[in-house]
Amino acid sequence: MRFALLVVVWCVLLLLCWPLAVLVAVLFPLLWLLALPFRLAYALTEAAFALIRALLFLPARVLGLRRRP
């Protein structure tokens, strides 16, 4: 869905201002590559917090305690 929207927006930009559309087509992959380490760091941080949360709640799960709805 997001990819289709990006393609439509890019096509509109191509019709309105083709030099800017070409610049976006060139810079978008570079920006995606620059953002990749930050996305990886975010995923690793989320995984670390999930592990800590699981370890903290392990005694309660072993004792059979449940959250109230």
VOBA-1610 file (N, C-alpha, C; in pm, whole numbers, padded with zeros to 5 digits, always signed):
BEGIN
Met+00083-00119+00000Met+00000+00000+00000Met+00087+00125+00000Arg+00188+00129+00091Arg+00274+00247+00096Arg+00355+00262-00031Phe+00399+00149-00089Phe+00478+00155-00211Phe+00395+00210-00326Ala+00269+00168-00335Ala+00182+00218-00441Ala+00158+00368-00426Leu+00142+00413-00303Leu+00124+00556-00279Leu+00249+00634-00317Leu+00366+00580-00284Leu+00491+00646-00323Leu+00505+00655-00474Val+00465+00552-00545Val+00473+00552-00691Val+00379+00657-00748Val+00258+00666-00696Val+00162+00766-00744Val+00213+00907-00717Val+00266+00930-00597Val+00319+01063-00564Val+00437+01096-00653Trp+00521+00998-00680Trp+00636+01023-00767Trp+00592+01053-00910Cys+00489+00984-00958Cys+00438+01011-01093Cys+00380+01152-01103Val+00308+01196-01001Val+00256+01332-01000Val+00371+01432-00999Leu+00474+01404-00918Leu+00590+01491-00916Leu+00661+01491-01051Leu+00664+01378-01117Leu+00725+01369-01250Leu+00650+01458-01350Leu+00519+01462-01340Leu+00440+01546-01430Leu+00458+01695-01398Leu+00472+01728-01272Leu+00481+01869-01232Leu+00622+01926-01247Cys+00722+01848-01205Cys+00859+01898-01206Cys+00953+01779-01224Trp+00987+01747-01349Trp+01063+01625-01374Trp+01206+01629-01319Pro+01275+01744-01313Pro+01410+01739-01253Pro+01408+01700-01105Leu+01308+01750-01034Leu+01295+01715-00892Leu+01260+01567-00876Ala+01178+01515-00966Ala+01142+01374-00961Ala+01264+01284-00987Val+01348+01324-01078Val+01471+01248-01105Val+01564+01253-00984Leu+01575+01371-00922Leu+01657+01385-00803Leu+01606+01296-00690Val+01474+01291-00673Val+01415+01205-00570Val+01443+01058-00602Ala+01433+01021-00729Ala+01457+00882-00768Ala+01602+00842-00742Val+01694+00938-00750Val+01835+00908-00725Val+01865+00907-00575Leu+01809+01002-00502Leu+01843+01017-00360Leu+01768+00920-00269Phe+01650+00874-00309Phe+01572+00786-00222Phe+01646+00657-00184Pro+01708+00586-00277Pro+01784+00466-00235Pro+01901+00499-00144Leu+01965+00613-00167Leu+02077+00651-00081Leu+02029+00681+00061Leu+01917+00750+00073Leu+01861+00778+00205Leu+01818+00649+00274Trp+01764+00555+00197Trp+01722+00427+00254Trp+01844+00352+00308Leu+01955+00356+00234Leu+02077+00290+00281Leu+02134+00358+00405Leu+02125+00490+00412Leu+02173+00560+00530Leu+02086+00529+00653Ala+01958+00507+00633Ala+01867+00480+00745Ala+01874+00335+00792Leu+01930+00247+00713Leu+01932+00105+00746Leu+01999+00073+00880Pro+02116+00130+00912Pro+02176+00100+01044Pro+02088+00144+01161Phe+02018+00256+01144Phe+01930+00304+01251Phe+01810+00211+01269Arg+01758+00158+01159Arg+01648+00062+01169Arg+01695-00066+01236Leu+01816-00109+01206Leu+01873-00228+01269Leu+01894-00205+01418Ala+01945-00087+01454Ala+01965-00055+01596Ala+01832-00051+01669Tyr+01728+00001+01606Tyr+01595+00004+01667Tyr+01543-00138+01692Ala+01560-00226+01594Ala+01514-00363+01609Ala+01589-00435+01721Leu+01719-00414+01728Leu+01799-00478+01833Leu+01762-00424+01972Thr+01735-00294+01981Thr+01695-00236+02108Thr+01560-00291+02153Glu+01466-00300+02061Glu+01335-00358+02094Glu+01349-00502+02139Ala+01435-00578+02073Ala+01456-00718+02112Ala+01519-00728+02251Ala+01612-00640+02280Ala+01676-00641+02412Ala+01575-00608+02522Phe+01490-00507+02498Phe+01388-00473+02596Phe+01285-00585+02613Ala+01252-00654+02505Ala+01159-00766+02515Ala+01220-00880+02597Leu+01350-00904+02580Leu+01418-01006+02658Leu+01420-00969+02806Ile+01451-00844+02837Ile+01453-00799+02977Ile+01314-00810+03038Arg+01211-00770+02963Arg+01073-00780+03011Arg+01035-00926+03037Ala+01076-01014+02947Ala+01045-01156+02966Ala+01115-01212+03089Leu+01239-01172+03110Leu+01311-01220+03229Leu+01252-01166+03358Leu+01207-01042+03356Leu+01147-00983+03477Leu+01013-01047+03512Phe+00936-01082+03411Phe+00805-01140+03436Phe+00807-01293+03444Leu+00923-01354+03428Leu+00932-01500+03433Leu+00886-01557+03566Pro+00924-01502+03682Pro+00876-01560+03808Pro+00723-01558+03819Ala+00661-01451+03773Ala+00515-01444+03778Ala+00452-01547+03686Arg+00511-01570+03571Arg+00456-01669+03479Arg+00473-01811+03533Val+00586-01835+03600Val+00610-01968+03659Val+00508-01995+03770Leu+00477-01890+03848Leu+00379-01906+03956Leu+00235-01908+03907Gly+00214-01882+03780Gly+00081-01891+03722Gly-00002-01765+03737Leu+00060-01653+03767Leu-00014-01528+03777Leu-00043-01472+03639Arg-00163-01419+03621Arg-00205-01363+03493Arg-00244-01218+03511Arg-00238-01141+03404Arg-00287-01004+03407Arg-00439-01003+03409Arg-00492-00903+03476Arg-00637-00886+03475Arg-00678-00813+03347Pro-00788-00854+03286Pro-00831-00787+03162Pro-00886-00648+03187
//
